[in-house]
Every structure is written in structure tokens, then in C-alpha cells.
Amino acid sequence: MEFWQTALLGVFSFGFTFWIKSLHATINRLWEENRQMYTVFQLKSDAVRDHEQVMNVLSEIKLSLERMNDRIDRRTDAGGR
């Protein structure tokens, strides 16, 4: 009887150990995926911020060119009359 108890305990211990190792591996994989998702989120946030800055600079350049064109038009009109 003692042999069967020991054998059953051994099988249970093996199964439990296997389950714990599997659980540990799953947790590690989830942590890694979480780090990757955070990195992707940071990159996307940085890209959005950079896009907004580029659009602001382009808007300033456009306004500057429009003002310059207006000045050129005024000088051309004043010189032609």
C-alpha cells in the first residue's frame, strides 16, 4: 500500500511541477508581450507627436510663403503703376 501512495504522490508531484513550469513560462511570455506592446505604444505616440510637429513647421512655412508672395505682389503692383 505504501508503494502505491508513494507512486501516486510522485505522479501528482510531477504533474504539479509540470503545471507550475508551464504557468511560469506563460507568465514570462505575457511579460515579454507586454513590454513589446509598451514599446509599440511609445513608438506610435512618438510618431504622432513628430507628425504634429512636422505639420506645424509646414504650416509656418506655408504662411511665410504666402506673406512673401503678398509682398512680391504688392511691390509688383506698385512698380507697374
DSSP file (Angstrom, degrees, kcal/mol; ACC not computed):
  #  RESIDUE AA STRUCTURE BP1 BP2  ACC     N-H-->O    O-->H-N    N-H-->O    O-->H-N    TCO  KAPPA ALPHA  PHI   PSI    X-CA   Y-CA   Z-CA
    1    1 A M     >        0   0    0      0, 0.0     4,-1.9     0, 0.0     5,-0.2   0.000 360.0 360.0 360.0 -39.3    0.0    0.0    0.0
    2    2 A E  H  >  +     0   0    0      1,-0.2     4,-2.4     2,-0.2     5,-0.2   0.863 360.0  57.4 -63.9 -35.2    2.8    2.4    0.8
    3    3 A F  H  > S+     0   0    0      1,-0.2     4,-2.7     2,-0.2    -1,-0.2   0.918 107.3  47.4 -60.0 -45.0    4.3    1.8   -2.7
    4    4 A W  H  > S+     0   0    0      2,-0.2     4,-2.8     1,-0.2     5,-0.2   0.866 110.9  51.0 -68.5 -36.4    1.1    3.0   -4.3
    5    5 A Q  H  X S+     0   0    0     -4,-1.9     4,-2.6     2,-0.2    -1,-0.2   0.928 113.0  46.0 -64.3 -43.8    0.8    6.0   -2.1
    6    6 A T  H  X S+     0   0    0     -4,-2.4     4,-2.4     2,-0.2    -2,-0.2   0.914 114.0  48.6 -64.9 -42.2    4.4    6.9   -3.0
    7    7 A A  H  X S+     0   0    0     -4,-2.7     4,-2.4     2,-0.2    -2,-0.2   0.920 112.9  47.3 -64.0 -43.7    3.8    6.3   -6.7
    8    8 A L  H  X S+     0   0    0     -4,-2.8     4,-2.7     1,-0.2    -2,-0.2   0.905 112.3  49.7 -64.5 -41.9    0.6    8.4   -6.7
    9    9 A L  H  X S+     0   0    0     -4,-2.6     4,-2.8    -5,-0.2    -1,-0.2   0.895 110.3  51.7 -63.0 -39.7    2.4   11.2   -4.8
   10   10 A G  H  X S+     0   0    0     -4,-2.4     4,-2.5     2,-0.2    -2,-0.2   0.916 111.3  46.2 -62.5 -44.7    5.2   11.0   -7.4
   11   11 A V  H  X S+     0   0    0     -4,-2.4     4,-2.5     2,-0.2    -2,-0.2   0.923 114.3  48.2 -64.4 -44.1    2.8   11.3  -10.3
   12   12 A F  H  X S+     0   0    0     -4,-2.7     4,-2.7     2,-0.2    -2,-0.2   0.919 112.3  49.1 -61.6 -43.8    0.9   14.1   -8.6
   13   13 A S  H  X S+     0   0    0     -4,-2.8     4,-2.8     2,-0.2    -2,-0.2   0.903 111.1  49.8 -63.1 -42.1    4.2   15.9   -7.8
   14   14 A F  H  X S+     0   0    0     -4,-2.5     4,-2.6     2,-0.2    -2,-0.2   0.937 113.3  46.1 -62.2 -45.9    5.4   15.5  -11.4
   15   15 A G  H  X S+     0   0    0     -4,-2.5     4,-2.4     2,-0.2    -2,-0.2   0.911 114.1  47.8 -62.6 -43.3    2.1   16.9  -12.8
   16   16 A F  H  X S+     0   0    0     -4,-2.7     4,-2.5     2,-0.2    -1,-0.2   0.912 112.4  49.0 -65.1 -42.8    2.1   19.8  -10.4
   17   17 A T  H  X S+     0   0    0     -4,-2.8     4,-2.5     2,-0.2    -2,-0.2   0.918 111.7  49.4 -62.7 -43.9    5.7   20.6  -11.2
   18   18 A F  H  X S+     0   0    0     -4,-2.6     4,-2.4     1,-0.2    -2,-0.2   0.906 111.5  49.4 -60.9 -42.5    5.0   20.5  -14.9
   19   19 A W  H  X S+     0   0    0     -4,-2.4     4,-2.6     2,-0.2    -2,-0.2   0.907 110.8  49.6 -64.1 -42.8    1.9   22.8  -14.4
   20   20 A I  H  X S+     0   0    0     -4,-2.5     4,-2.7     2,-0.2    -2,-0.2   0.920 111.8  48.2 -63.3 -44.3    4.0   25.3  -12.4
   21   21 A K  H  X S+     0   0    0     -4,-2.5     4,-2.4     2,-0.2    -2,-0.2   0.908 112.6  48.8 -63.0 -41.3    6.7   25.4  -15.0
   22   22 A S  H  X S+     0   0    0     -4,-2.4     4,-2.2     2,-0.2    -2,-0.2   0.911 112.0  48.9 -63.9 -42.5    4.1   25.8  -17.7
   23   23 A L  H  X S+     0   0    0     -4,-2.6     4,-2.5     2,-0.2    -2,-0.2   0.910 110.9  50.4 -62.3 -43.6    2.5   28.6  -15.7
   24   24 A H  H  X S+     0   0    0     -4,-2.7     4,-2.3     1,-0.2    -2,-0.2   0.909 110.6  49.2 -62.3 -43.5    5.8   30.3  -15.2
   25   25 A A  H  X S+     0   0    0     -4,-2.4     4,-2.3     2,-0.2    -1,-0.2   0.889 111.2  50.4 -63.6 -39.9    6.7   30.1  -18.9
   26   26 A T  H  X S+     0   0    0     -4,-2.2     4,-2.5     2,-0.2    -2,-0.2   0.916 109.9  49.6 -64.9 -43.2    3.3   31.6  -19.8
   27   27 A I  H  X S+     0   0    0     -4,-2.5     4,-2.3     2,-0.2    -2,-0.2   0.916 111.0  49.7 -62.3 -43.2    3.7   34.5  -17.3
   28   28 A N  H  X S+     0   0    0     -4,-2.3     4,-2.2     2,-0.2    -1,-0.2   0.910 110.7  49.8 -61.9 -41.8    7.2   35.2  -18.8
   29   29 A R  H  X S+     0   0    0     -4,-2.3     4,-2.5     1,-0.2    -2,-0.2   0.906 110.7  50.0 -63.3 -41.7    5.8   35.2  -22.3
   30   30 A L  H  X S+     0   0    0     -4,-2.5     4,-2.4     2,-0.2    -1,-0.2   0.889 109.2  51.5 -65.1 -38.8    3.0   37.6  -21.2
   31   31 A W  H  X S+     0   0    0     -4,-2.3     4,-2.2     2,-0.2    -1,-0.2   0.916 111.0  48.4 -62.2 -42.6    5.5   39.9  -19.6
   32   32 A E  H  X S+     0   0    0     -4,-2.2     4,-2.3     2,-0.2    -2,-0.2   0.917 111.8  48.5 -64.7 -43.4    7.6   40.0  -22.8
   33   33 A E  H  X S+     0   0    0     -4,-2.5     4,-2.6     1,-0.2    -1,-0.2   0.884 109.9  53.0 -63.1 -37.8    4.5   40.6  -24.9
   34   34 A N  H  X S+     0   0    0     -4,-2.4     4,-2.3     2,-0.2    -2,-0.2   0.911 109.0  48.8 -63.9 -42.3    3.5   43.4  -22.5
   35   35 A R  H  X S+     0   0    0     -4,-2.2     4,-2.2     2,-0.2    -2,-0.2   0.906 112.0  49.2 -63.3 -41.3    7.0   45.0  -22.9
   36   36 A Q  H  X S+     0   0    0     -4,-2.3     4,-2.5     2,-0.2    -2,-0.2   0.907 110.5  49.8 -65.2 -41.4    6.7   44.8  -26.7
   37   37 A M  H  X S+     0   0    0     -4,-2.6     4,-2.6     2,-0.2    -1,-0.2   0.897 110.2  50.9 -64.0 -39.5    3.2   46.3  -26.7
   38   38 A Y  H  X S+     0   0    0     -4,-2.3     4,-2.6     2,-0.2    -2,-0.2   0.910 110.2  49.9 -63.3 -41.7    4.5   49.2  -24.5
   39   39 A T  H  X S+     0   0    0     -4,-2.2     4,-2.6     2,-0.2    -2,-0.2   0.926 111.5  47.9 -62.8 -45.0    7.4   49.8  -26.9
   40   40 A V  H  X S+     0   0    0     -4,-2.5     4,-2.6     2,-0.2    -2,-0.2   0.914 111.4  51.0 -61.8 -42.6    5.0   49.8  -29.9
   41   41 A F  H  X S+     0   0    0     -4,-2.6     4,-2.6     2,-0.2    -2,-0.2   0.917 110.7  48.9 -61.0 -43.5    2.7   52.2  -28.0
   42   42 A Q  H  X S+     0   0    0     -4,-2.6     4,-2.7     2,-0.2    -2,-0.2   0.923 111.5  49.3 -61.8 -44.3    5.7   54.5  -27.3
   43   43 A L  H  X S+     0   0    0     -4,-2.6     4,-2.4     1,-0.2    -2,-0.2   0.909 112.4  47.3 -63.0 -41.8    6.8   54.4  -30.9
   44   44 A K  H  X S+     0   0    0     -4,-2.6     4,-2.4     2,-0.2    -1,-0.2   0.909 112.2  49.9 -66.2 -41.1    3.3   55.3  -32.1
   45   45 A S  H  X S+     0   0    0     -4,-2.6     4,-2.4     1,-0.2    -2,-0.2   0.920 112.1  48.0 -62.0 -43.6    3.0   58.1  -29.6
   46   46 A D  H  X S+     0   0    0     -4,-2.7     4,-2.8     1,-0.2    -2,-0.2   0.898 110.8  51.6 -63.0 -40.7    6.4   59.5  -30.7
   47   47 A A  H  X S+     0   0    0     -4,-2.4     4,-2.6     2,-0.2    -2,-0.2   0.902 110.0  48.6 -64.5 -41.0    5.3   59.2  -34.3
   48   48 A V  H  X S+     0   0    0     -4,-2.4     4,-2.3     2,-0.2    -2,-0.2   0.931 113.2  47.5 -64.1 -45.2    2.1   61.1  -33.6
   49   49 A R  H  X S+     0   0    0     -4,-2.4     4,-2.1     1,-0.2    -2,-0.2   0.928 113.5  47.6 -61.7 -45.6    4.0   63.8  -31.8
   50   50 A D  H  X S+     0   0    0     -4,-2.8     4,-2.6     1,-0.2    -1,-0.2   0.891 110.0  53.2 -63.4 -39.6    6.6   64.1  -34.5
   51   51 A H  H  X S+     0   0    0     -4,-2.6     4,-2.6     1,-0.2    -1,-0.2   0.918 108.5  49.8 -61.2 -43.8    3.8   64.2  -37.2
   52   52 A E  H  X S+     0   0    0     -4,-2.3     4,-2.1     1,-0.2    -1,-0.2   0.903 111.2  49.2 -62.2 -41.1    2.2   67.1  -35.4
   53   53 A Q  H  X S+     0   0    0     -4,-2.1     4,-2.3     2,-0.2    -2,-0.2   0.919 111.5  48.8 -65.1 -42.8    5.5   69.0  -35.1
   54   54 A V  H  X S+     0   0    0     -4,-2.6     4,-2.8     1,-0.2    -2,-0.2   0.921 110.9  50.6 -62.6 -43.5    6.2   68.5  -38.9
   55   55 A M  H  X S+     0   0    0     -4,-2.6     4,-2.2     1,-0.2    -1,-0.2   0.887 109.8  50.8 -63.4 -37.9    2.7   69.7  -39.7
   56   56 A N  H  X S+     0   0    0     -4,-2.1     4,-2.3     2,-0.2    -1,-0.2   0.922 111.1  47.8 -64.2 -43.8    3.2   72.8  -37.6
   57   57 A V  H  X S+     0   0    0     -4,-2.3     4,-2.4     2,-0.2    -2,-0.2   0.923 112.2  49.4 -63.2 -44.2    6.5   73.5  -39.3
   58   58 A L  H  X S+     0   0    0     -4,-2.8     4,-2.5     1,-0.2    -1,-0.2   0.886 109.9  51.8 -62.3 -38.1    4.9   73.0  -42.8
   59   59 A S  H  X S+     0   0    0     -4,-2.2     4,-2.4     2,-0.2    -1,-0.2   0.912 109.9  48.8 -64.2 -42.4    2.1   75.3  -41.8
   60   60 A E  H  X S+     0   0    0     -4,-2.3     4,-2.4     2,-0.2    -2,-0.2   0.906 111.4  49.9 -63.2 -41.5    4.5   78.0  -40.7
   61   61 A I  H  X S+     0   0    0     -4,-2.4     4,-2.6     2,-0.2    -2,-0.2   0.911 110.4  50.5 -63.3 -42.1    6.4   77.6  -44.0
   62   62 A K  H  X S+     0   0    0     -4,-2.5     4,-2.4     2,-0.2    -2,-0.2   0.927 111.2  47.7 -62.0 -45.3    3.2   77.9  -46.0
   63   63 A L  H  X S+     0   0    0     -4,-2.4     4,-2.4     1,-0.2    -1,-0.2   0.905 111.5  50.9 -62.9 -40.6    2.2   81.1  -44.1
   64   64 A S  H  X S+     0   0    0     -4,-2.4     4,-2.4     1,-0.2    -2,-0.2   0.917 110.9  48.1 -63.0 -43.7    5.7   82.5  -44.7
   65   65 A L  H  X S+     0   0    0     -4,-2.6     4,-2.7     2,-0.2    -2,-0.2   0.888 110.8  51.5 -64.8 -38.6    5.5   81.8  -48.4
   66   66 A E  H  X S+     0   0    0     -4,-2.4     4,-2.3     2,-0.2    -2,-0.2   0.917 111.0  47.5 -63.9 -42.6    2.0   83.3  -48.6
   67   67 A R  H  X S+     0   0    0     -4,-2.4     4,-2.3     2,-0.2    -2,-0.2   0.908 112.3  50.1 -63.5 -41.3    3.3   86.5  -46.9
   68   68 A M  H  X S+     0   0    0     -4,-2.4     4,-2.5     1,-0.2    -2,-0.2   0.917 110.2  49.5 -63.9 -42.9    6.3   86.6  -49.2
   69   69 A N  H  X S+     0   0    0     -4,-2.7     4,-2.7     1,-0.2    -1,-0.2   0.899 109.5  52.3 -62.3 -40.0    4.0   86.2  -52.2
   70   70 A D  H  X S+     0   0    0     -4,-2.3     4,-2.5     2,-0.2    -2,-0.2   0.921 110.3  47.9 -61.8 -43.5    1.8   89.0  -51.0
   71   71 A R  H  X S+     0   0    0     -4,-2.3     4,-2.4     2,-0.2     5,-0.2   0.914 112.4  48.8 -63.1 -43.0    4.8   91.3  -50.6
   72   72 A I  H  X S+     0   0    0     -4,-2.5     4,-2.6     1,-0.2    -2,-0.2   0.917 111.5  50.0 -62.9 -42.7    6.1   90.5  -54.1
   73   73 A D  H  X S+     0   0    0     -4,-2.7     4,-2.8     1,-0.2    -2,-0.2   0.913 111.0  49.0 -62.6 -42.3    2.6   91.1  -55.5
   74   74 A R  H  X S+     0   0    0     -4,-2.5     4,-2.6     2,-0.2    -2,-0.2   0.909 113.2  46.4 -64.1 -41.7    2.4   94.5  -53.7
   75   75 A R  H  X S+     0   0    0     -4,-2.4     4,-2.4     2,-0.2    -2,-0.2   0.899 113.6  49.2 -67.2 -40.1    5.8   95.5  -55.0
   76   76 A T  H  X S+     0   0    0     -4,-2.6     4,-1.6    -5,-0.2    -2,-0.2   0.931 113.8  45.8 -64.2 -44.4    5.0   94.4  -58.5
   77   77 A D  H  X S+     0   0    0     -4,-2.8     4,-0.8     1,-0.2    -2,-0.2   0.899 114.2  48.6 -64.6 -40.8    1.7   96.2  -58.4
   78   78 A A  H  < S+     0   0    0     -4,-2.6     3,-0.3     1,-0.2    -1,-0.2   0.869 113.4  47.0 -68.9 -36.4    3.3   99.4  -57.0
   79   79 A G  H  < S+     0   0    0     -4,-2.4    -1,-0.2     1,-0.2    -2,-0.2   0.775 109.1  54.4 -76.6 -26.0    6.1   99.3  -59.6
   80   80 A G  H  <        0   0    0     -4,-1.6    -1,-0.2     1,-0.2    -2,-0.2   0.634 360.0 360.0 -83.0 -15.4    3.8   98.7  -62.5
   81   81 A R     <        0   0    0     -4,-0.8    -1,-0.2    -3,-0.3    -2,-0.1   0.446 360.0 360.0 -93.0 360.0    1.5  101.7  -61.9
